Amino acid sequence: MIAAAAPLRLGLRANAVQFTLLVVVNALVGGLLGSERTVLPLIAEQEFRLAAYTAALTYIVAFGLTKAVTNFFAGTLSDRYGRKPVLVAGWLAGLPVPLLIIWAPAWGWVVTANVLLGVSQGLAWSTTVIMKIDLAGPARRGLAMGLNEAAGYCAVATTALVTGWLAAAHGLRPAPFLLALAYAVLGLGLSLAFVRETHGYARFEAATHRGAHEQGLTTSRIVTLTSWREPALASASHAGMVNNLNDGLAWGLFPILFAAAGLSLTEIGVLSALYPAVWGLGQLVTGPASDTYGRKPFIVVGMLAQGVALALVAVVDSFGGWAVAAVLLGTGTAAVYPALLAVVGDVAHPSWRARAVGVYRLWRDGGFAIGALLAGVVADLAGIRAAVWVVAALTAAAGLLTWVRMYETHPRRPA
């Protein structure tokens, strides 16, 4: 006689092994992204002689646009075909990325690599988010998102630091990107061999879910709700876009600003790692705290802290001053990131939550492209520091707008 399948149970403790595996997989996703943070802006300037900032940031524009669009389809595809096939497809898209950068004879190869990186990150990172929300259930969603994003961005930070050391010791290519290749191979292997499908958990939760928005919504209706009609979902989407707008600035122009001030490759690597390290580790605190105190306070205060940190980057001119700014920027981002994802999980019905996450991440990661274009144009016209001031003002304004429009979404706190 064949034994009956064990009943599904929601929660981090009930699904500890699979949840931990997904945390490790997302760390590898983050590591693949982190391999570019320190080194690629310097390759653009030193090896390919891209003098115009707008031209140098084309790889971030390509990455941001591709990831944003892929995020949207990741949610729909994971609802239609399951989570695991989408995750595996993300890793397959990521495998050629480090090889293209290592062998690139022209800047177009790097841009192509970042198109594939955008596809990879959009599929793989979005799917690990969705799978963790599936497993966690409503009670500890903030903690689940904190763990997910902490793993990803601590890996970004660690890899940015290590690739800085590798570049200082062995040159800008190929050594830093061999590490990225190892991440991609390991991530694909773990996803194929050990990750289990989690779509059934979302269906299980949907059977007992009661919320303001029920199941049966079309994708166009979900896009409308998440983009502008539903106040909390739309506020999360717009705040997420501005958050990644300032991250696009930090990724593309901060290493060039630091190099122009005479900092060494190792010092640039430390600064490039410090911001995502604080961002990653801080989410271990802010994610679960949002389960206790609510989502909105962390989003509003975090956005305002980011604005102050960017203003500090614009006015100081030393390693110590920039280190303080990086810590503050990471702290603000840590407050914002898991709370925004938790808002989407709080409001969206489980039957269309994956698609809502996709729309949110379409907005959020579109900020990479907008930030790179905006920062590049302003930097070409008025200098890097002027670009930092513009993005600082936009970030603070986004925090104030969220304060006005968003309501509290945590189910244990009043709306």
N, C-alpha and C positions, 0 to 999 in steps of 0.2 A: 504494500500500500504506500502511495506517495504521501509524504507528510504535508499538511497544509502550510501555506506560506505564513510567516509570522506577521501579525497585524502591524500596520505602519504606526509609528509614534513620532510626533513632532517634538523638537527640543534639542538643545546642544548636547546634553548628557546622553540622551537616548541614541544620538547619531554621532557620538564623539569620534569614532575611528574615521568615518567617511568625511566628517567635517574637517578634521585635522589634515587629512590627505588633500582636501581642496584648498586649505590654507597653504600647504607646501606648494601645490601646483600654482596658486596665484603668486607666491613669492617668485617662482621661476618666470612667470609672465612679467612681473615687475622688473626682474633682473635683466630680461631681454631689452626692455625699454631703457633701463638705467645705463646700459652699455654706451649710449650715445650722449649722455648728459654732460660729461666733462670734455670728451674728445672731439665730437663731431663739429661743434662751432669752431674749434681751432683748426681742424682739417680744412674747413671751408675757407678760412682766412689765410692759413700758412701754406697749404698744399695746392689749393685751387685758385688762390689769389682773388677771391670774391670781395672786392672793395666795398660795394654797395650793400648795406645791411639788408635791404629788401631782397636782393638776389640771394644773399647768404642764408636767409630764413625760408627759402622756398621748400626746403625739406620738411620744416615744421608745418607749413601750409599744406603740403601734400599729405603728411601724416594726419593732421587734424581733420581735414575734409574727409579723407577716406575712413578714418576711425569713426567719425560722427555718423556717416551714412551706414557703415557696417553695424554700428550699435543698434540702429533702428531695425535693421533686418535680423539681427541676432535674436532679439526678443520674439519676433514673428516665427523665425525658423525653429527656435527651441520649443515653441508651442506646437508647431506642426510636426517636427521630426524627432523631438526629444532633445534634452540638454547635451548629452554626451557626444553625439555626432557633430554638433556645432563646436564644442570644445576641441575635438580632434582636428576639425577643419582649420581652426585657428592656429594650432601648432604647425600644421602642414604649410600654411601660408608664411609662418615665421621662419621656417628652416633656411630659406635662401637669403634672408636679410643680412646676416653677418658676412656671408660669402660675397655678396654684391658689393658691400662697402670695402672689404679687403681688396678685391680685384678691380675696383672702380678706376678706369682710366680717365673718366670725365664726370663732371658733377651730375649729369643726367642719370648716371647709375645710382648715385646716392639718393636722388629724388625717387627713382623707381623702387629702391630698397625701402624707402619710407612709406610709399604707397602700400607695399606688402606688409610693412610693420603696422600700419593703420588697420588693415584687414585683420591681421593676426590679433592685435590688441582688442579690436572691436568684438571679435568673435570669442576669444578666450577669456578676457577679463570680464566682459558682460555676462558670459555664461557662468563663471565661478560665482559672481554676485547672485545671479538668479538661483543657482543651485544651493547656495548657503541660505538664502531667504526661504527656499522650499523646505529645507531641513529644520531651520530654527524655530518656525512658528512665531506667533505675534509677541510673546512675552519678552523675549530677549533679543529682539531684532537689532536694536542699537549695538549691543555687544557683538552680535554676529557680524555686522557691517564694520565695526571697529577692528575686529580680528582680521577680516578680509583685507581691508585697506591698509592696516598696519603691516601685514605680511608683504603686500605688494610694494608699498613705498619704503619700507625698511630695506627691501631688496634693491629698489632703485638707488637708495642712498649708499648702501654697501658697495654696489657695483660701480657707482660713480666714483667712490673713493678708490677702489681697487684699480679701476681702469686709469685713473690719474697716476697711480704708482707705476702701473705697467707702461704707460706712455712715457713717463719720465725715465724709466729704465731701458725701454726697448723701442721707443718711437711711437708715433701716433697710429701706425698700422704695421703689422696685422695683430699684434699681441692682444690689445684690448678686446678685439672682436672674436678671438678664439674662445674667450670666456662666454660670450653671448651664444656662440654655436653650441657649446656644451649645455647651456641652459635649455636651448630649443630641443636638443636631442633627448635630454632627460625628461623635460615636460611632456613631450609626445609619448615617450615610453610609459610614464606613469599614467597618463590619461587613457591610453589604450588598454593597459593591463589591469589597472586597479580601480579607476573611477567608476562608480555605479550611476545609473540613470536615476534622477530625482523627480521627474515630472509627476510621478504618482503621488508624491507628497503634496504638491500644489493642488491636485485634484481632491485629495483627502481633506485638506484644509478648506477647500471651496465648498465641500458638502455641508459644513457647519458654520460657514462664515456669514456674519451679518454686518453690513456696512452701508454707508450712504450711497454707494454706487455698486449695483449688483452686476451679475454676469450677463452675457449676451450682447455686449457692446461691440460695434464694428471697429475696425482699426482706425478709420477716419474719425470716428467719435472719440476714440482714445487719444488720437493726436490732438484734437481740439481741446479736450479736457486738460491734457498734460501741458499744452503749450500756452493757453491763455484763459480758458473759461473757468477751470477749477482753481480757486485762489492759492491753495497750498501747493498743489502740483505745479502750477505755472510759476509760482515764486521760487520753488526748488529748481525748476529748469533754468530760470533766468539767473539765479544766484550761482548755479553750477557753471553756466557759461562764463560769467565774469571771473569766477575762481580760476578756471582753466585759461582764461585770457591772460591773467597775470602770471600763470605758470608758463605759458608760451613765451612771455617776455623773459622770465627767469631762465628758462632753458636756452633760449637762443642768444640773448645779449649779455647776460651776467658774466659768463666766462670771458667774453671779449672785453667787457669793462674792466674786469679784474686783471687781465693780461696787460691792458693799456696802462694800468697803474703800476706795473712792474712786478706783480705777484708771480711766483714760480708755478710750474705745473702741479706740483704737490699741494701748494696752498690753494690753487684754483680747485683741485680735486676735493680738498677738505671743505671748502665753502659750497661747492656743488653738492656735496653729500650731506652737509649739516642741515640744510633746509628740509629735504625729504626725510632725513632721519628723525628729526623732531616731529615732523608731520606724521610719519609712520608710527613711532612709539607713542606719541600723544593720543592717537586714536584708541589705544588700549584703555585710556582713561575716559576720553570724551564720548566714545561709543556707548559704553554701559552707563555713563552718567546721564546721557540723554534719555535712557530708559527710566531714570528716576526723576529728573528735573524737567524733562520735555525737550523737544527738538529746537523750537524757535530761539530760545536764548543763546544756544551755542552757534546757530547760524548767524544771527545778527551781530553778536560780539566778535565772532571769528572774522566776518567780513570787514568790520571796522579795524580790527587788529592788523589784518593784511594791508589795509590802506596805510596805516601808520608805519608799518615795516617797510613798505615800498618807498614812502617818503624818506625814511632814514637811509635807504640805499642810495637815494639821489643826492643826499647832502654830505655823507661821509666819504672818506678817501683812504681808508686803511683796512688792513686785514681784521683788526679787532672790531672796528665799527661795523664792518660788513658781517662779521660773525654774529654780533648782537642782532642785527637786522634779520639774518637768516633764521636765528632761533625764534624771533617774534613772528616772522612770516610762517614758519613751520607750525608754531603754536596756533596761529589763527586758522591755518588750513586744516589742522587736526580737529579743531572745533567744528568746522563746517562740513567736512567730507562725509563722515558716517551719518551725521544727522540728516543731510540731504537725501541720502539713499534710504534711510529709515522712513522719512516722510513719504516717499513713493510707496514703500511697502505698507505703511500704515493706511493710506488712503485707497490704494488700488485694490480691487477685488482679486482674489487669487486666480480667477479664470482669465484675467487680462493683465495681471501684474507684470508678467515678463515683457509684454508689449509696452506697458507704461515705463518700465525701466529702460527699454530701448529708446523710447522717445526722449526721456530725461537725459540719457547719455548722448543722444543725438545733439541736443542743445548744449550739454556740458562740454563735450569734446569738440564741438564746433568752435568753442572758445579758443582752442589752440590755434586754429587757422586765423580767426579774427585777431587774436593777440599778436601773432607773428606779423601779419600784414600791417596792422596799426602801428606796432612798435617799430617795424622796419621803415615805414614811410616817415614817421615822426623822427626817428633817429637819423635818417638820411637828410632830413630838412633842418633839424635843430640839435642833433646829438643824442647820445644814449640817455643821458640824464633827463632830458626833456621828455623822452618817451616814458621813462619811469614815472615822472610826475603825472603824466596824462593817465597812465594806467592806475596809479594810486588814487587819483580822484574818482575814476570810474568804479573802482572797487569799494570805496567808502560810500558812494552814492547807491550802489547795489545793496549794501547792508541796510541803509536807511529805508529803501524801498521795500525790502523784505519785512522790516519792522512794521511798516504801515499795512501791508497787504496780507501777509501770511497769518493764519490762525494756528493754534497748537494742535498737533495731530496725534500725539501719543495717546493710546486708548485709555490709559489710567489717569490722564489729566484732562481737565475740562477744555472743550474747544472754545 
